[in-house]
C-alpha cells in the first residue's frame, strides 16, 4: 500500500520507487472529503492538477491492468 498526496506518488512512480505495473498494485483511492477550508481535492488548482498529472502519467498501466479508481 502506498499513501501520499498525488504529486508525491507521481514523483515516486517516475523515479521507479513505486511500480505501477506491479501485479500487487490493484487500486487507487482518492480522498475527496472537503478540507478545513471547505475545498475538495478537485477544487484547488494545485491538488487538481497534481491528481490529473498522476492519472495521465499512470494511464497506460491503469488501462492495461484494468485497475479500479475510487473516490471517497
mmCIF file of the N, C-alpha and C atoms, coordinates in Angstrom:
data_MODEL
# 
_entry.id   MODEL 
# 
loop_
_atom_site.group_PDB 
_atom_site.id 
_atom_site.type_symbol 
_atom_site.label_atom_id 
_atom_site.label_alt_id 
_atom_site.label_comp_id 
_atom_site.label_asym_id 
_atom_site.label_entity_id 
_atom_site.label_seq_id 
_atom_site.pdbx_PDB_ins_code 
_atom_site.Cartn_x 
_atom_site.Cartn_y 
_atom_site.Cartn_z 
_atom_site.occupancy 
_atom_site.B_iso_or_equiv 
_atom_site.pdbx_formal_charge 
_atom_site.auth_seq_id 
_atom_site.auth_comp_id 
_atom_site.auth_asym_id 
_atom_site.auth_atom_id 
_atom_site.pdbx_PDB_model_num 
ATOM 1   N N  . UNK A 1 1  ? 0.838   -1.160 0.000   1.00 0.00 ? 1  UNK A N  1 
ATOM 2   C CA . UNK A 1 1  ? 0.000   0.000  0.000   1.00 0.00 ? 1  UNK A CA 1 
ATOM 3   C C  . UNK A 1 1  ? 0.895   1.240  0.000   1.00 0.00 ? 1  UNK A C  1 
ATOM 4   N N  . UNK A 1 2  ? 0.510   2.197  -0.827  1.00 0.00 ? 2  UNK A N  1 
ATOM 5   C CA . UNK A 1 2  ? 1.202   3.477  -0.861  1.00 0.00 ? 2  UNK A CA 1 
ATOM 6   C C  . UNK A 1 2  ? 0.200   4.555  -0.462  1.00 0.00 ? 2  UNK A C  1 
ATOM 7   N N  . UNK A 1 3  ? 0.623   5.446  0.382   1.00 0.00 ? 3  UNK A N  1 
ATOM 8   C CA . UNK A 1 3  ? -0.234  6.553  0.795   1.00 0.00 ? 3  UNK A CA 1 
ATOM 9   C C  . UNK A 1 3  ? 0.555   7.837  0.602   1.00 0.00 ? 3  UNK A C  1 
ATOM 10  N N  . UNK A 1 4  ? -0.059  8.803  -0.060  1.00 0.00 ? 4  UNK A N  1 
ATOM 11  C CA . UNK A 1 4  ? 0.617   10.076 -0.256  1.00 0.00 ? 4  UNK A CA 1 
ATOM 12  C C  . UNK A 1 4  ? -0.220  11.010 -1.091  1.00 0.00 ? 4  UNK A C  1 
ATOM 13  N N  . UNK A 1 5  ? 0.178   12.246 -1.116  1.00 0.00 ? 5  UNK A N  1 
ATOM 14  C CA . UNK A 1 5  ? -0.512  13.216 -1.968  1.00 0.00 ? 5  UNK A CA 1 
ATOM 15  C C  . UNK A 1 5  ? -0.165  12.878 -3.423  1.00 0.00 ? 5  UNK A C  1 
ATOM 16  N N  . UNK A 1 6  ? -1.040  13.230 -4.359  1.00 0.00 ? 6  UNK A N  1 
ATOM 17  C CA . UNK A 1 6  ? -0.819  12.852 -5.754  1.00 0.00 ? 6  UNK A CA 1 
ATOM 18  C C  . UNK A 1 6  ? 0.557   13.244 -6.311  1.00 0.00 ? 6  UNK A C  1 
ATOM 19  N N  . UNK A 1 7  ? 1.045   14.430 -5.975  1.00 0.00 ? 7  UNK A N  1 
ATOM 20  C CA . UNK A 1 7  ? 2.347   14.859 -6.507  1.00 0.00 ? 7  UNK A CA 1 
ATOM 21  C C  . UNK A 1 7  ? 3.469   13.940 -6.022  1.00 0.00 ? 7  UNK A C  1 
ATOM 22  N N  . UNK A 1 8  ? 3.409   13.528 -4.759  1.00 0.00 ? 8  UNK A N  1 
ATOM 23  C CA . UNK A 1 8  ? 4.453   12.657 -4.201  1.00 0.00 ? 8  UNK A CA 1 
ATOM 24  C C  . UNK A 1 8  ? 4.370   11.261 -4.801  1.00 0.00 ? 8  UNK A C  1 
ATOM 25  N N  . UNK A 1 9  ? 3.175   10.733 -4.955  1.00 0.00 ? 9  UNK A N  1 
ATOM 26  C CA . UNK A 1 9  ? 3.012   9.407  -5.561  1.00 0.00 ? 9  UNK A CA 1 
ATOM 27  C C  . UNK A 1 9  ? 3.540   9.422  -6.994  1.00 0.00 ? 9  UNK A C  1 
ATOM 28  N N  . UNK A 1 10 ? 3.220   10.482 -7.737  1.00 0.00 ? 10 UNK A N  1 
ATOM 29  C CA . UNK A 1 10 ? 3.707   10.589 -9.116  1.00 0.00 ? 10 UNK A CA 1 
ATOM 30  C C  . UNK A 1 10 ? 5.232   10.665 -9.148  1.00 0.00 ? 10 UNK A C  1 
ATOM 31  N N  . UNK A 1 11 ? 5.817   11.469 -8.257  1.00 0.00 ? 11 UNK A N  1 
ATOM 32  C CA . UNK A 1 11 ? 7.278   11.598 -8.214  1.00 0.00 ? 11 UNK A CA 1 
ATOM 33  C C  . UNK A 1 11 ? 7.935   10.254 -7.905  1.00 0.00 ? 11 UNK A C  1 
ATOM 34  N N  . UNK A 1 12 ? 7.372   9.512  -6.972  1.00 0.00 ? 12 UNK A N  1 
ATOM 35  C CA . UNK A 1 12 ? 7.925   8.191  -6.637  1.00 0.00 ? 12 UNK A CA 1 
ATOM 36  C C  . UNK A 1 12 ? 7.765   7.213  -7.796  1.00 0.00 ? 12 UNK A C  1 
ATOM 37  N N  . UNK A 1 13 ? 6.644   7.296  -8.510  1.00 0.00 ? 13 UNK A N  1 
ATOM 38  C CA . UNK A 1 13 ? 6.429   6.424  -9.669  1.00 0.00 ? 13 UNK A CA 1 
ATOM 39  C C  . UNK A 1 13 ? 7.404   6.771  -10.793 1.00 0.00 ? 13 UNK A C  1 
ATOM 40  N N  . UNK A 1 14 ? 7.611   8.052  -11.026 1.00 0.00 ? 14 UNK A N  1 
ATOM 41  C CA . UNK A 1 14 ? 8.560   8.481  -12.064 1.00 0.00 ? 14 UNK A CA 1 
ATOM 42  C C  . UNK A 1 14 ? 9.976   8.030  -11.726 1.00 0.00 ? 14 UNK A C  1 
ATOM 43  N N  . UNK A 1 15 ? 10.312  8.031  -10.435 1.00 0.00 ? 15 UNK A N  1 
ATOM 44  C CA . UNK A 1 15 ? 11.648  7.614  -10.001 1.00 0.00 ? 15 UNK A CA 1 
ATOM 45  C C  . UNK A 1 15 ? 11.800  6.093  -9.979  1.00 0.00 ? 15 UNK A C  1 
ATOM 46  N N  . UNK A 1 16 ? 10.688  5.382  -10.160 1.00 0.00 ? 16 UNK A N  1 
ATOM 47  C CA . UNK A 1 16 ? 10.746  3.919  -10.160 1.00 0.00 ? 16 UNK A CA 1 
ATOM 48  C C  . UNK A 1 16 ? 10.641  3.296  -8.775  1.00 0.00 ? 16 UNK A C  1 
ATOM 49  N N  . UNK A 1 17 ? 10.433  4.119  -7.759  1.00 0.00 ? 17 UNK A N  1 
ATOM 50  C CA . UNK A 1 17 ? 10.290  3.603  -6.398  1.00 0.00 ? 17 UNK A CA 1 
ATOM 51  C C  . UNK A 1 17 ? 8.962   2.878  -6.234  1.00 0.00 ? 17 UNK A C  1 
ATOM 52  N N  . UNK A 1 18 ? 7.920   3.412  -6.844  1.00 0.00 ? 18 UNK A N  1 
ATOM 53  C CA . UNK A 1 18 ? 6.613   2.763  -6.880  1.00 0.00 ? 18 UNK A CA 1 
ATOM 54  C C  . UNK A 1 18 ? 6.436   2.177  -8.271  1.00 0.00 ? 18 UNK A C  1 
ATOM 55  N N  . UNK A 1 19 ? 6.136   0.906  -8.345  1.00 0.00 ? 19 UNK A N  1 
ATOM 56  C CA . UNK A 1 19 ? 5.941   0.231  -9.629  1.00 0.00 ? 19 UNK A CA 1 
ATOM 57  C C  . UNK A 1 19 ? 4.441   0.119  -9.920  1.00 0.00 ? 19 UNK A C  1 
ATOM 58  N N  . UNK A 1 20 ? 3.931   1.012  -10.753 1.00 0.00 ? 20 UNK A N  1 
ATOM 59  C CA . UNK A 1 20 ? 2.515   0.978  -11.091 1.00 0.00 ? 20 UNK A CA 1 
ATOM 60  C C  . UNK A 1 20 ? 2.154   -0.247 -11.921 1.00 0.00 ? 20 UNK A C  1 
ATOM 61  N N  . UNK A 1 21 ? 3.135   -0.874 -12.532 1.00 0.00 ? 21 UNK A N  1 
ATOM 62  C CA . UNK A 1 21 ? 2.878   -2.058 -13.344 1.00 0.00 ? 21 UNK A CA 1 
ATOM 63  C C  . UNK A 1 21 ? 2.882   -3.344 -12.517 1.00 0.00 ? 21 UNK A C  1 
ATOM 64  N N  . UNK A 1 22 ? 3.181   -3.251 -11.239 1.00 0.00 ? 22 UNK A N  1 
ATOM 65  C CA . UNK A 1 22 ? 3.220   -4.427 -10.363 1.00 0.00 ? 22 UNK A CA 1 
ATOM 66  C C  . UNK A 1 22 ? 1.836   -5.046 -10.230 1.00 0.00 ? 22 UNK A C  1 
ATOM 67  N N  . UNK A 1 23 ? 1.781   -6.368 -10.216 1.00 0.00 ? 23 UNK A N  1 
ATOM 68  C CA . UNK A 1 23 ? 0.506   -7.065 -10.040 1.00 0.00 ? 23 UNK A CA 1 
ATOM 69  C C  . UNK A 1 23 ? -0.065  -6.837 -8.641  1.00 0.00 ? 23 UNK A C  1 
ATOM 70  N N  . UNK A 1 24 ? 0.767   -6.438 -7.715  1.00 0.00 ? 24 UNK A N  1 
ATOM 71  C CA . UNK A 1 24 ? 0.307   -6.172 -6.354  1.00 0.00 ? 24 UNK A CA 1 
ATOM 72  C C  . UNK A 1 24 ? -0.408  -4.828 -6.253  1.00 0.00 ? 24 UNK A C  1 
ATOM 73  N N  . UNK A 1 25 ? -0.210  -3.962 -7.236  1.00 0.00 ? 25 UNK A N  1 
ATOM 74  C CA . UNK A 1 25 ? -0.845  -2.643 -7.258  1.00 0.00 ? 25 UNK A CA 1 
ATOM 75  C C  . UNK A 1 25 ? -2.215  -2.821 -7.897  1.00 0.00 ? 25 UNK A C  1 
ATOM 76  N N  . UNK A 1 26 ? -3.284  -2.722 -7.106  1.00 0.00 ? 26 UNK A N  1 
ATOM 77  C CA . UNK A 1 26 ? -4.606  -3.082 -7.603  1.00 0.00 ? 26 UNK A CA 1 
ATOM 78  C C  . UNK A 1 26 ? -5.621  -1.949 -7.660  1.00 0.00 ? 26 UNK A C  1 
ATOM 79  N N  . UNK A 1 27 ? -5.419  -0.905 -6.896  1.00 0.00 ? 27 UNK A N  1 
ATOM 80  C CA . UNK A 1 27 ? -6.416  0.165  -6.907  1.00 0.00 ? 27 UNK A CA 1 
ATOM 81  C C  . UNK A 1 27 ? -5.798  1.492  -6.491  1.00 0.00 ? 27 UNK A C  1 
ATOM 82  N N  . UNK A 1 28 ? -6.513  2.547  -6.845  1.00 0.00 ? 28 UNK A N  1 
ATOM 83  C CA . UNK A 1 28 ? -6.130  3.899  -6.471  1.00 0.00 ? 28 UNK A CA 1 
ATOM 84  C C  . UNK A 1 28 ? -7.332  4.496  -5.742  1.00 0.00 ? 28 UNK A C  1 
ATOM 85  N N  . UNK A 1 29 ? -7.096  5.068  -4.578  1.00 0.00 ? 29 UNK A N  1 
ATOM 86  C CA . UNK A 1 29 ? -8.171  5.682  -3.798  1.00 0.00 ? 29 UNK A CA 1 
ATOM 87  C C  . UNK A 1 29 ? -7.830  7.157  -3.602  1.00 0.00 ? 29 UNK A C  1 
ATOM 88  N N  . UNK A 1 30 ? -8.772  8.013  -3.941  1.00 0.00 ? 30 UNK A N  1 
ATOM 89  C CA . UNK A 1 30 ? -8.601  9.446  -3.735  1.00 0.00 ? 30 UNK A CA 1 
ATOM 90  C C  . UNK A 1 30 ? -9.557  9.898  -2.641  1.00 0.00 ? 30 UNK A C  1 
ATOM 91  N N  . UNK A 1 31 ? -9.021  10.551 -1.630  1.00 0.00 ? 31 UNK A N  1 
ATOM 92  C CA . UNK A 1 31 ? -9.830  11.100 -0.549  1.00 0.00 ? 31 UNK A CA 1 
ATOM 93  C C  . UNK A 1 31 ? -10.385 12.435 -1.017  1.00 0.00 ? 31 UNK A C  1 
ATOM 94  N N  . UNK A 1 32 ? -11.673 12.505 -1.244  1.00 0.00 ? 32 UNK A N  1 
ATOM 95  C CA . UNK A 1 32 ? -12.301 13.710 -1.782  1.00 0.00 ? 32 UNK A CA 1 
ATOM 96  C C  . UNK A 1 32 ? -13.090 14.480 -0.733  1.00 0.00 ? 32 UNK A C  1 
ATOM 97  N N  . UNK A 1 33 ? -12.824 14.188 0.517   1.00 0.00 ? 33 UNK A N  1 
ATOM 98  C CA . UNK A 1 33 ? -13.500 14.899 1.596   1.00 0.00 ? 33 UNK A CA 1 
ATOM 99  C C  . UNK A 1 33 ? -13.000 16.341 1.630   1.00 0.00 ? 33 UNK A C  1 
ATOM 100 N N  . UNK A 1 34 ? -13.906 17.252 1.930   1.00 0.00 ? 34 UNK A N  1 
ATOM 101 C CA . UNK A 1 34 ? -13.534 18.665 1.994   1.00 0.00 ? 34 UNK A CA 1 
ATOM 102 C C  . UNK A 1 34 ? -12.584 18.915 3.161   1.00 0.00 ? 34 UNK A C  1 
ATOM 103 N N  . UNK A 1 35 ? -11.597 19.785 2.921   1.00 0.00 ? 35 UNK A N  1 
ATOM 104 C CA . UNK A 1 35 ? -10.652 20.138 3.982   1.00 0.00 ? 35 UNK A CA 1 
ATOM 105 C C  . UNK A 1 35 ? -11.270 21.188 4.907   1.00 0.00 ? 35 UNK A C  1 
ATOM 106 N N  . UNK A 1 36 ? -10.480 21.708 5.825   1.00 0.00 ? 36 UNK A N  1 
ATOM 107 C CA . UNK A 1 36 ? -10.988 22.685 6.803   1.00 0.00 ? 36 UNK A CA 1 
ATOM 108 C C  . UNK A 1 36 ? -11.519 23.958 6.153   1.00 0.00 ? 36 UNK A C  1 
ATOM 109 N N  . UNK A 1 37 ? -11.005 24.269 4.977   1.00 0.00 ? 37 UNK A N  1 
ATOM 110 C CA . UNK A 1 37 ? -11.475 25.462 4.264   1.00 0.00 ? 37 UNK A CA 1 
ATOM 111 C C  . UNK A 1 37 ? -12.667 25.166 3.369   1.00 0.00 ? 37 UNK A C  1 
ATOM 112 N N  . UNK A 1 38 ? -13.090 23.903 3.317   1.00 0.00 ? 38 UNK A N  1 
ATOM 113 C CA . UNK A 1 38 ? -14.252 23.531 2.526   1.00 0.00 ? 38 UNK A CA 1 
ATOM 114 C C  . UNK A 1 38 ? -13.949 23.122 1.098   1.00 0.00 ? 38 UNK A C  1 
ATOM 115 N N  . UNK A 1 39 ? -12.662 22.928 0.765   1.00 0.00 ? 39 UNK A N  1 
ATOM 116 C CA . UNK A 1 39 ? -12.283 22.557 -0.596  1.00 0.00 ? 39 UNK A CA 1 
ATOM 117 C C  . UNK A 1 39 ? -11.985 21.061 -0.693  1.00 0.00 ? 39 UNK A C  1 
ATOM 118 N N  . UNK A 1 40 ? -12.364 20.469 -1.801  1.00 0.00 ? 40 UNK A N  1 
ATOM 119 C CA . UNK A 1 40 ? -12.035 19.067 -2.053  1.00 0.00 ? 40 UNK A CA 1 
ATOM 120 C C  . UNK A 1 40 ? -10.776 18.980 -2.912  1.00 0.00 ? 40 UNK A C  1 
ATOM 121 N N  . UNK A 1 41 ? -10.355 17.779 -3.158  1.00 0.00 ? 41 UNK A N  1 
ATOM 122 C CA . UNK A 1 41 ? -9.162  17.501 -3.953  1.00 0.00 ? 41 UNK A CA 1 
ATOM 123 C C  . UNK A 1 41 ? -9.206  18.175 -5.323  1.00 0.00 ? 41 UNK A C  1 
ATOM 124 N N  . UNK A 1 42 ? -10.407 18.283 -5.896  1.00 0.00 ? 42 UNK A N  1 
ATOM 125 C CA . UNK A 1 42 ? -10.543 18.804 -7.251  1.00 0.00 ? 42 UNK A CA 1 
ATOM 126 C C  . UNK A 1 42 ? -10.900 20.291 -7.307  1.00 0.00 ? 42 UNK A C  1 
ATOM 127 N N  . UNK A 1 43 ? -10.986 20.954 -6.161  1.00 0.00 ? 43 UNK A N  1 
ATOM 128 C CA . UNK A 1 43 ? -11.404 22.356 -6.148  1.00 0.00 ? 43 UNK A CA 1 
ATOM 129 C C  . UNK A 1 43 ? -10.271 23.357 -5.986  1.00 0.00 ? 43 UNK A C  1 
ATOM 130 N N  . UNK A 1 44 ? -9.081  22.887 -5.723  1.00 0.00 ? 44 UNK A N  1 
ATOM 131 C CA . UNK A 1 44 ? -7.928  23.795 -5.714  1.00 0.00 ? 44 UNK A CA 1 
ATOM 132 C C  . UNK A 1 44 ? -7.034  23.390 -6.871  1.00 0.00 ? 44 UNK A C  1 
ATOM 133 N N  . UNK A 1 45 ? -6.518  24.368 -7.588  1.00 0.00 ? 45 UNK A N  1 
ATOM 134 C CA . UNK A 1 45 ? -5.793  24.061 -8.813  1.00 0.00 ? 45 UNK A CA 1 
ATOM 135 C C  . UNK A 1 45 ? -4.533  23.233 -8.558  1.00 0.00 ? 45 UNK A C  1 
ATOM 136 N N  . UNK A 1 46 ? -3.872  23.417 -7.413  1.00 0.00 ? 46 UNK A N  1 
ATOM 137 C CA . UNK A 1 46 ? -2.646  22.656 -7.152  1.00 0.00 ? 46 UNK A CA 1 
ATOM 138 C C  . UNK A 1 46 ? -2.935  21.163 -7.037  1.00 0.00 ? 46 UNK A C  1 
ATOM 139 N N  . UNK A 1 47 ? -3.890  20.806 -6.174  1.00 0.00 ? 47 UNK A N  1 
ATOM 140 C CA . UNK A 1 47 ? -4.169  19.380 -5.982  1.00 0.00 ? 47 UNK A CA 1 
ATOM 141 C C  . UNK A 1 47 ? -4.894  18.788 -7.182  1.00 0.00 ? 47 UNK A C  1 
ATOM 142 N N  . UNK A 1 48 ? -5.745  19.565 -7.816  1.00 0.00 ? 48 UNK A N  1 
ATOM 143 C CA . UNK A 1 48 ? -6.431  19.074 -9.017  1.00 0.00 ? 48 UNK A CA 1 
ATOM 144 C C  . UNK A 1 48 ? -5.425  18.761 -10.116 1.00 0.00 ? 48 UNK A C  1 
ATOM 145 N N  . UNK A 1 49 ? -4.515  19.683 -10.364 1.00 0.00 ? 49 UNK A N  1 
ATOM 146 C CA . UNK A 1 49 ? -3.513  19.478 -11.412 1.00 0.00 ? 49 UNK A CA 1 
ATOM 147 C C  . UNK A 1 49 ? -2.588  18.311 -11.079 1.00 0.00 ? 49 UNK A C  1 
ATOM 148 N N  . UNK A 1 50 ? -2.209  18.184 -9.809  1.00 0.00 ? 50 UNK A N  1 
ATOM 149 C CA . UNK A 1 50 ? -1.364  17.058 -9.397  1.00 0.00 ? 50 UNK A CA 1 
ATOM 150 C C  . UNK A 1 50 ? -2.081  15.726 -9.576  1.00 0.00 ? 50 UNK A C  1 
ATOM 151 N N  . UNK A 1 51 ? -3.365  15.700 -9.244  1.00 0.00 ? 51 UNK A N  1 
ATOM 152 C CA . UNK A 1 51 ? -4.148  14.468 -9.364  1.00 0.00 ? 51 UNK A CA 1 
ATOM 153 C C  . UNK A 1 51 ? -4.277  14.049 -10.817 1.00 0.00 ? 51 UNK A C  1 
ATOM 154 N N  . UNK A 1 52 ? -4.639  14.975 -11.685 1.00 0.00 ? 52 UNK A N  1 
ATOM 155 C CA . UNK A 1 52 ? -4.764  14.643 -13.096 1.00 0.00 ? 52 UNK A CA 1 
ATOM 156 C C  . UNK A 1 52 ? -3.399  14.329 -13.713 1.00 0.00 ? 52 UNK A C  1 
ATOM 157 N N  . UNK A 1 53 ? -2.349  14.979 -13.222 1.00 0.00 ? 53 UNK A N  1 
ATOM 158 C CA . UNK A 1 53 ? -0.999  14.655 -13.682 1.00 0.00 ? 53 UNK A CA 1 
ATOM 159 C C  . UNK A 1 53 ? -0.622  13.220 -13.347 1.00 0.00 ? 53 UNK A C  1 
ATOM 160 N N  . UNK A 1 54 ? -0.970  12.782 -12.147 1.00 0.00 ? 54 UNK A N  1 
ATOM 161 C CA . UNK A 1 54 ? -0.720  11.394 -11.756 1.00 0.00 ? 54 UNK A CA 1 
ATOM 162 C C  . UNK A 1 54 ? -1.524  10.435 -12.625 1.00 0.00 ? 54 UNK A C  1 
ATOM 163 N N  . UNK A 1 55 ? -2.786  10.743 -12.860 1.00 0.00 ? 55 UNK A N  1 
ATOM 164 C CA . UNK A 1 55 ? -3.620  9.871  -13.698 1.00 0.00 ? 55 UNK A CA 1 
ATOM 165 C C  . UNK A 1 55 ? -3.107  9.809  -15.132 1.00 0.00 ? 55 UNK A C  1 
ATOM 166 N N  . UNK A 1 56 ? -2.664  10.933 -15.673 1.00 0.00 ? 56 UNK A N  1 
ATOM 167 C CA . UNK A 1 56 ? -2.119  10.935 -17.037 1.00 0.00 ? 56 UNK A CA 1 
ATOM 168 C C  . UNK A 1 56 ? -0.826  10.133 -17.101 1.00 0.00 ? 56 UNK A C  1 
ATOM 169 N N  . UNK A 1 57 ? 0.020   10.266 -16.087 1.00 0.00 ? 57 UNK A N  1 
ATOM 170 C CA . UNK A 1 57 ? 1.266   9.509  -16.042 1.00 0.00 ? 57 UNK A CA 1 
ATOM 171 C C  . UNK A 1 57 ? 0.983   8.010  -15.976 1.00 0.00 ? 57 UNK A C  1 
ATOM 172 N N  . UNK A 1 58 ? -0.030  7.628  -15.229 1.00 0.00 ? 58 UNK A N  1 
ATOM 173 C CA . UNK A 1 58 ? -0.301  6.213  -14.977 1.00 0.00 ? 58 UNK A CA 1 
ATOM 174 C C  . UNK A 1 58 ? -1.339  5.604  -15.920 1.00 0.00 ? 58 UNK A C  1 
ATOM 175 N N  . UNK A 1 59 ? -1.824  6.360  -16.896 1.00 0.00 ? 59 UNK A N  1 
ATOM 176 C CA . UNK A 1 59 ? -2.948  5.885  -17.700 1.00 0.00 ? 59 UNK A CA 1 
ATOM 177 C C  . UNK A 1 59 ? -2.695  4.564  -18.407 1.00 0.00 ? 59 UNK A C  1 
ATOM 178 N N  . UNK A 1 60 ? -1.505  4.311  -18.925 1.00 0.00 ? 60 UNK A N  1 
ATOM 179 C CA . UNK A 1 60 ? -1.223  3.044  -19.596 1.00 0.00 ? 60 UNK A CA 1 
ATOM 180 C C  . UNK A 1 60 ? -1.386  1.868  -18.651 1.00 0.00 ? 60 UNK A C  1 
ATOM 181 N N  . UNK A 1 61 ? -0.778  1.985  -17.480 1.00 0.00 ? 61 UNK A N  1 
ATOM 182 C CA . UNK A 1 61 ? -0.873  0.905  -16.511 1.00 0.00 ? 61 UNK A CA 1 
ATOM 183 C C  . UNK A 1 61 ? -2.305  0.735  -16.014 1.00 0.00 ? 61 UNK A C  1 
ATOM 184 N N  . UNK A 1 62 ? -2.997  1.837  -15.816 1.00 0.00 ? 62 UNK A N  1 
ATOM 185 C CA . UNK A 1 62 ? -4.373  1.768  -15.331 1.00 0.00 ? 62 UNK A CA 1 
ATOM 186 C C  . UNK A 1 62 ? -5.270  1.059  -16.333 1.00 0.00 ? 62 UNK A C  1 
ATOM 187 N N  . UNK A 1 63 ? -5.131  1.385  -17.609 1.00 0.00 ? 63 UNK A N  1 
ATOM 188 C CA . UNK A 1 63 ? -5.959  0.758  -18.638 1.00 0.00 ? 63 UNK A CA 1 
ATOM 189 C C  . UNK A 1 63 ? -5.565  -0.687 -18.885 1.00 0.00 ? 63 UNK A C  1 
ATOM 190 N N  . UNK A 1 64 ? -4.268  -0.931 -18.987 1.00 0.00 ? 64 UNK A N  1 
ATOM 191 C CA . UNK A 1 64 ? -3.778  -2.265 -19.298 1.00 0.00 ? 64 UNK A CA 1 
ATOM 192 C C  . UNK A 1 64 ? -4.205  -3.282 -18.230 1.00 0.00 ? 64 UNK A C  1 
ATOM 193 N N  . UNK A 1 65 ? -4.117  -2.877 -16.993 1.00 0.00 ? 65 UNK A N  1 
ATOM 194 C CA . UNK A 1 65 ? -4.398  -3.800 -15.895 1.00 0.00 ? 65 UNK A CA 1 
ATOM 195 C C  . UNK A 1 65 ? -5.813  -3.658 -15.367 1.00 0.00 ? 65 UNK A C  1 
ATOM 196 N N  . UNK A 1 66 ? -6.603  -2.753 -15.921 1.00 0.00 ? 66 UNK A N  1 
ATOM 197 C CA . UNK A 1 66 ? -7.985  -2.518 -15.509 1.00 0.00 ? 66 UNK A CA 1 
ATOM 198 C C  . UNK A 1 66 ? -8.077  -2.271 -14.008 1.00 0.00 ? 66 UNK A C  1 
ATOM 199 N N  . UNK A 1 67 ? -7.220  -1.375 -13.528 1.00 0.00 ? 67 UNK A N  1 
ATOM 200 C CA . UNK A 1 67 ? -7.217  -1.043 -12.107 1.00 0.00 ? 67 UNK A CA 1 
ATOM 201 C C  . UNK A 1 67 ? -8.452  -0.233 -11.737 1.00 0.00 ? 67 UNK A C  1 
ATOM 202 N N  . UNK A 1 68 ? -8.855  -0.344 -10.513 1.00 0.00 ? 68 UNK A N  1 
ATOM 203 C CA . UNK A 1 68 ? -10.013 0.380  -10.013 1.00 0.00 ? 68 UNK A CA 1 
ATOM 204 C C  . UNK A 1 68 ? -9.568  1.712  -9.418  1.00 0.00 ? 68 UNK A C  1 
ATOM 205 N N  . UNK A 1 69 ? -10.351 2.748  -9.661  1.00 0.00 ? 69 UNK A N  1 
ATOM 206 C CA . UNK A 1 69 ? -10.115 4.059  -9.072  1.00 0.00 ? 69 UNK A CA 1 
ATOM 207 C C  . UNK A 1 69 ? -11.331 4.389  -8.214  1.00 0.00 ? 69 UNK A C  1 
ATOM 208 N N  . UNK A 1 70 ? -11.059 4.742  -6.971  1.00 0.00 ? 70 UNK A N  1 
ATOM 209 C CA . UNK A 1 70 ? -12.143 5.048  -6.026  1.00 0.00 ? 70 UNK A CA 1 
ATOM 210 C C  . UNK A 1 70 ? -12.035 6.491  -5.567  1.00 0.00 ? 70 UNK A C  1 
ATOM 211 N N  . UNK A 1 71 ? -13.166 7.153  -5.505  1.00 0.00 ? 71 UNK A N  1 
ATOM 212 C CA . UNK A 1 71 ? -13.240 8.490  -4.939  1.00 0.00 ? 71 UNK A CA 1 
ATOM 213 C C  . UNK A 1 71 ? -14.044 8.372  -3.656  1.00 0.00 ? 71 UNK A C  1 
ATOM 214 N N  . UNK A 1 72 ? -13.445 8.777  -2.557  1.00 0.00 ? 72 UNK A N  1 
ATOM 215 C CA . UNK A 1 72 ? -14.172 8.646  -1.285  1.00 0.00 ? 72 UNK A CA 1 
ATOM 216 C C  . UNK A 1 72 ? -14.383 9.994  -0.645  1.00 0.00 ? 72 UNK A C  1 
# 
